[in-house]
Amino acid sequence: MTVNVKDAPYSAMGDGVTDDTAAIQAALNDHHRIFIPAGIYRIDPSVGLVLRTGSQIVGEGRGATILQALPGGGSIAQLAGYGGGSIIRRSFNPNSTNAYVTDVVLRDFGVVLTHPDNGITTTQIQIGIDLRNITRSIVERVHVGNLAPENGVLTKPKTPNYAYDVQGYGMVIGNISSGVTLPGPDKLKPYAGGEVNTIRNCAVWGAYKLITQDDGDLCPLSAAHATTIDTCDLQAGHHILVQESPYATGNAWRGNTLQAVVKQAGNANSSFLLRVEGYNNQLADGYIEGQDWTGNVPQLDYLLYLGTSSHNNRIALPYFAYASLAAQMVDNGRRNIMTGYEAEPQFTDHDDDPATPPVETSKASFGPAFTLYDGAHAEPWVKFHWDGTQVVIDGGQGASVIRVGVGDYLVNWDKPFRSDDYALSASLNTNSSGHPGSITLGSQTEANARFYTYIDAGGPLAQADPQFLYVSAKNG
C-alpha cells in the first residue's frame, strides 16, 4: 500500500515553511511505501527521516518534490557518531548491536541542503542521503546538494563562485567494520551490513564531498563492498567521487559525468575528481570535464588518485579534460591497470595576433592510447641496435639505452619501479652473419637493467652486438 503524506492523518504541508519532519516520519513508521507529491517539505536535520527495512520514498520528480533541510547539522565528530545532521538516514548506535536495514528504495525527489551562505561551518554540517549501514538499497533519479535542481519548484541562488555551496556531504556510503568488537564482557558487535547499494541516474550538485564511500572521517574502517554508482551527474565539489578506505572491493562506477571541481573556501586539503583506496574495483566513467578554474585559480589537484592501499583496480577513462594544468594522475598502489588516451595540451589564441603564440589553457584526452600498469607505469619496452657509432632506438616507450661496451647494454627506465622484482622479457636476433645469439641478465635495479649479449660463431662464446635487442618490463 502507498500512502500520500499530504493525506490525513499525516497532513504534511509541503509549503516550504512548515517543518514536515514529524508528518513524513509518521507515514514512514506506519507504511513501507510513501508518496510525497510536488512541493517543498522542510526537514529538521537534527532528527532527519529515519528508514527501516523495506522503506520506500517516492516523489513526483527530482525538481518537483523537494526535501529542503532546515538550518542545523553537526560537527564531523557528531556525524561520525551518528548524532544527527543527516536528512535521510537509518537509526544506528555505534556503541551497541544493531538490526540490519535492507531493501530501501529512494526515487524521484530532491534533497536540498542548507548551509550558511556567508561562511564555512564546522558545527552545522549536513548529509543529504546517509546510506551508512544500509544494505541492498536503490537510490534512483534523486537530486542532492546545496544547489537546487534547475527549473524546479525551489529557487535557491548559488553563492558567488560556489564559495559557500561546497559544504557538507551529498551521499555517504559506508559501514562499521564487521571486525569491530566493543569493549566489555558481552563483546558486542555494532556491524549491521552496509553493502550492495546502487545509486543510479542521480545528480549531486554542490557539497564538500559529492559522493563519498568508506569516508575517512565518517567511517574510517568501512568496507561497503559491491557499491554501484551508475550514470550520475556530479558537479561542484572539493571531492567529486571518492572511496577512502583500503577494505572495500567489488565496486562498479560507470558512465558518470564528473564536472566542476571547486575547492572549499579556506580549505588546504587536496581536491580529487576520482579517488580509490580499495581493491578489485572497476571504474569506467563516461565524461570527465574539469571546469576547474575559479577566479583564474586552478581548483583540481588530482584528476585520478589511486592510494597506497589500492591494488588490482581497473580504470577506463574514455574522455577527460581539465584546465588546472598541474593536475595529476597518480597511482601509488599495486597492480592497478588504467586505460585511456593521453592528455594533450590544448591551446587558445587570445589576441588573434600571429606574432603572439597561442597559450596552453587546458589538457584533454586526445593523445595516443595508453595502458598504465602498477605505479602509473606504462609498460616500458625498447627495441634498439648498435650501428657502429651509437645506439639507435627502433621503437619503444618509457626506456632509454646506454651501450657500456661490446655486447653490454644498460636499459634505464624513465620512471623507476618501486622494487627490483619486476618481470623482464628480452630477446635478440643473430648477427649479420647468421650466427646464433644469447643474452644474460647482468643486474636489475628499480631504475635499470643490464644485459650482456653473446654470439656463438663456433669458437669460444664471446660478447658481441646483435642486429637488434628487444627488452620489456612489467610488474609481476
N, C-alpha and C positions, 0 to 999 in steps of 0.2 A: 504494500500500500504506500502511495506517495501522498504526503501532506503538504499543503501550501502554508508557508509560515505566516502569511497575512490573514489566514482564516482563524476564527475563534477555535479554541481558547487562546491561541498563541498571539495573534494580533500584532505581529511585527509591523512597524510603520514604513520603513524604507524611505523616509522623508529627508535624509541627510542631516538630521538634527538629533532625533531621538536615539538614545542608547538601546539598540535592539539585541544586545548580547543575551540577556535572560530569555527573551521571547524565542530566539532561534535555538538556544540551548535546550529549552523545554521541548521544542519539537524534536530535536535530536535525541533527547532522552526517551521520548515516547514512541518514536518511529525510527526505522533504519534508513528510510529514504525520504529526504525533504526537498521540496522545490522552493526556490527563492526567486520570485518574479522580479522584473525590472524595477530598479530603484537604488537608492544609496542607503546602506544599512551601516550605522556606526557600531563598531565593536570595541569593547574595552580590552586593551592588550594585557592588562594585569590579570585578566581572567581568561580571555580567549574563548574560542569554540572548541569543546573537548569531544574528540571522536572515540568511538568504541568499535569493536569488531563488526564489520558489515555496514558501517555508516556510509551513506551516500548523500552528498550535497550537490544539487544540480541547479544551475541558474538558467537565465534566458539569453546568455551570451556574455562574452568577457567584457564588452563595453556597456552592456545593459544592466547587468546585476553587479553591483559594486559593494564589497565589504570594505568600508573605509575605517581605518584604525583611528580611535580617539588618541589624543596625546598620552604619552606614557611609555613604559617599557622597563628595561632593566639594564644592569651592567653586564659585562661579559661574564663575570663570575656568577651572577644570578641566572643568566641564560644557560650557562653550562650546568647549573644545579637545578634546572627545570623550575625556576622560581618566578615564572611569568615573563611576558614580553612577546609571546607568540600569538598571532591572530588565529591560526588553526593549529591544533596540537592534539596529543593524547595526554591522559593523566599518567604521570610516571614519577616514581620515588626512587632515586638512586641509592637510598640507604635501606632498601627492603627488597623483597621479592615483588615481581610484577606479573600480571597476566599478559598474555600475548594480545595484541590488537592487529587484526588481519583484514584483508579484503575490503579496504576503504576505497571509495571512488569519489573523486572531486572533479567536477566537469562544468564548463560553460559559465564561468563567472570571473570577476576580477577582485584582487585584494590590493588595496592601495594603502601604503604605509604613510605614517605621519611623524616625521622627524622635525626638529626645529629648522626653520627656514633662515636663521641668522647665525648659525654656528654648528659645530660638530659636537654631538652629545656623547658622553661616556656613561650616562646613567639612565637614558631613556631609549635604549637601542631596541629595535623591534625585529621580529622574524615574521615573514609573511606566511609561509606554509612550512611547518615544522614536522618533518616525517621521521624524526629520530624514534627508533624503537617501534616502528610500524612496519608490518610485513605484507608483501603482495598487494601493495596499493597501486592505483592508477590515477594519475593526475593528467587531465586532458583538456585542451582548449581553455586554459586558465591564464590570466594575466596577473602578474605580481610586481610590485615595486613602488618606489616613491613617485614615479611618473605614471600618470593615469593613461588608460587606453585612449587612442585617438578617436575622435568623433563619437565618444560615449556620453553617458548621462552625467559624468563628473568632469567638470573643468577645473584643472589644477595646474597652473603655470609652473614650468620648471624654473629653478633658480638660475641666475646668470652663470653660464658656462658649467651648469650642473653642480655649482660649488657646494650646495648642501643637499643635493639629491643622492650623493654617493655615501649613504649611511645605511646601516642595518644589513639584513640578510633577506634575499628573495626566497629561495627554497633551501632547506637544510635536510640532508640525508645522512643518517648515521645510527650508531647504537652504542650501548655499553658492552664492552667486550665480554664474551662468554667465559673468559678466563678470570674475570674479576670475582673474588670472594670477599665478602665483608668480614671485618674482624668480629670476633665473638664465638661462643661455643656452638652456635647453630650453623655457622659457615654458610650464611645466606648468599645467594647469587641474584643480583638485580637484573641480569640479562633477560631480555624478552623479545628476541628477534630483531628485526630491522633490515632485512634483506629483501631482494627480489621485488624492487619497486620500479615502476615505469612512469616516466614523465615524457609526454609527447605533445607536439603541436601547441606548446605553451610559449608565453612571452614573459621575460623578466627584464624590466627597464628601470634602471636607477636603483643601485644599492652598493654597499661596500663590497659584498660578495654576492654575485647574482645567483649562481647555483654552486653550493659547496657540499662536497661529500666527504665524510670522515674528517670533519673540520678539526684543525689542530688546537683551537681554543675551546670549542663547544663539546667535542667528543674525541679526545686525542688517541684513544686506543681502539677506535671504531674499526669495524670491518663489515661495511654494508655491501656484501657481495651481490653480484648479479643485478646491479642497477642499470637500467636502460634509460638513456636520455636521447630523445629522437625528435628531429625536425623542430627544434625550438629556436626562438628568436631572442638572443641575449644581447643587450645593449646598455652602455653607460654604467660601468662598474670599475672598481680598482682591481678586482679579481673577477674574471668573466665565468670560467668553468674550471673548477679545481677539485682535485681529490688529494687529501693531505696526509693520510696515514699509510704505513707500509703494509698493512694487513689485508686490504681489500683486493678481490680478484673477480674475474668473470664479468666485468662491467663492459657495457657497449654504449659508446657515444657516437652518434652517426647523423649525418645530414643536417647539422645545426648551423645556424647563421650567427656568427660571433662578430660583434662590431663595437666600436666606440669605447676604447679603454680610457677611463678618466680617473686620475688619481684623487683620492680623498684629500681635501684641503688640509695642509699641515702634516700629512702622514708620510713618513720617510720610508715605509716598507716598500719593497719591490712590487711592481704590478705584473700580473700574469694574465695572459689571454687563455692559455691552456697549461695546466699543471697536473702531473701524475706522480704519485709516490708508491703506488701499489704494483701488482704483478699480474701477468697474463690477462691484460685488458686490451680491448680493441677500440681504437678511435678512428673514425672516418668522417671528418667534418667537412661539410659541403661548401661553405662560403665563409671566408675569414677576411674581414676588411677592417684595418686598424682604426681609421678616423681618429687617430690618437695624438692629435695636437690640440692644446687649449691655450689660447693667447700666445701662440708661437712657442710654446713649451712642450717638448715631447713627453708623452704620457706612458708609453709602453716600454717596459724593461725586458720582458720575456714573451716572445711570440709562443714558444713552446719550452716548457721546463720539465725535464724528467729527473727526479731527485735521486739521491744516492741510494735509496732503498728500492728504487724502481727496477724491475727486470722482466724480461720476456713479454714486453708490451709491443703491440703492433699499431703503428700510427700511419695513416694515409692523409696527406694534406693536398688535395687536388687543386685548390686555389687559395692563395692568400696575398694580401697587400697591406703595407703599413708605411706610415710616414715618419715614425721615430727611427732614424737611420741607425742608431746604436742598439736597437732592439736585438735580442739574441735568441738563438735556438740552441738549447743546451741539453745534452744527455750526460748526466753524471751517474747513470745506472749501469746495468749489465744486461747484455743480450737483448736489448731493445732494437727494434727494426722500424725505421721511418722511410717512407717513400713519398715522392712528390716531385716538384720541379724547383730548381734552384732560384733563389731570389736574385732578380736582376735590377740594377739601378734604373729608375725612371726619371727622365729629365723634363724640366719645364723652361720654356723661353719666356721670361717675364717682360722683356722690353722690345722684342722684335728687332733688336739691333744685331746685324750679322757679326759685328766686331766683339760682341759680348757672348761668351759661350753659355748655353743653357745650364741651369742649375739642377743638381740632383735633388729631387723633392720627395721621393718615395722609393720603395722596393716592392716588386711583385713577382709572383711565381711564373715568369715567362722564360726562365732559363732552361738548360738541359735537365732531363730527368735525373733524379738521384735516388740512391738507396743508401741510407745511413745505418750502419751497424753499431754495435756496442761502443759506448763512449763517443758518440757522434762521429764515428769513423765512416767515411765512405770506404768501401773495401779497397785498400790500396793495391795497385798492381803496376808492373812496368815491364815492357819488352825493350831490349836495347842490344847494341853491338858496339864493338870497338873497330873504328875504321882505320886504325894505324896511327892516328894522331889525337883522337878524342872519343869520348863515349857519345854515341848517337842514340837518342831516345826515339824508338819507333812507335811508341804508344804507351798509354797508362794514365794513372791518376794517383795523387797523394804520395808520390815517391820520387826520389832523385838518386843518382848513382855516381859513385866515385870509383875510378879504377886505381887500386892501390899498387898493383903490379901485374905482371903477366898472369892471367888466369886467377886474378884476385880482385873481387869487387865488393864494395861496401854499399848496400842499399839503405838509404836513410828515409824514414817515414816523416812526411810533413807534419803529422800530428802523432806524437808518441803514444804508444799503448800504455795502459795503466800497470801492466805487469809484463813479464817476458815469456809468458806461457801461451801466447797466441799461436795459431796454426800457420804454417808456411807451406807453400807449394812452389816448386822450382823445376824447370825443365830447360834443356838446351838441345841444339842440333849438332850435327857433325861439323868438322872444319871443312874448308873449301875442297880438300882432297877426299872427303867422304869417310874419314876415319871416325870411329865411334867416340862419343864423349861421355863424361861422367861429372857429377857435381857433389860436393860435400859442404856441409854447413860448418863454417869456422866458429861463429859466435852469434848469439842472439840476445839483444837487449830491448828495453822498451822503445828505444829510439831508432834502432837499426838492426840489420842482419848482414853477416859477412859470408860470402860464398867463394869457394875455390873450385875452379873448373879444370878438367883434365882431358887430354886427347890420347887415345890408345893408337899409336901408329905402328905397333908391332914390336917396339923396343920397350925400355923402361917407361912406366907411366909418368908423364911429366905435365906440369901445369901449362895450360895454353888457353888462348882466347877462342871461344866457339864463334860460329857465324852469328848466333844470337842467343840471348839468355832471357827467359821469362820467369818472373817472380811475382807471387801474390801472397797476401797475408789476410787473416781473418781471425777474430777472437773465437776460440773453440769452446 
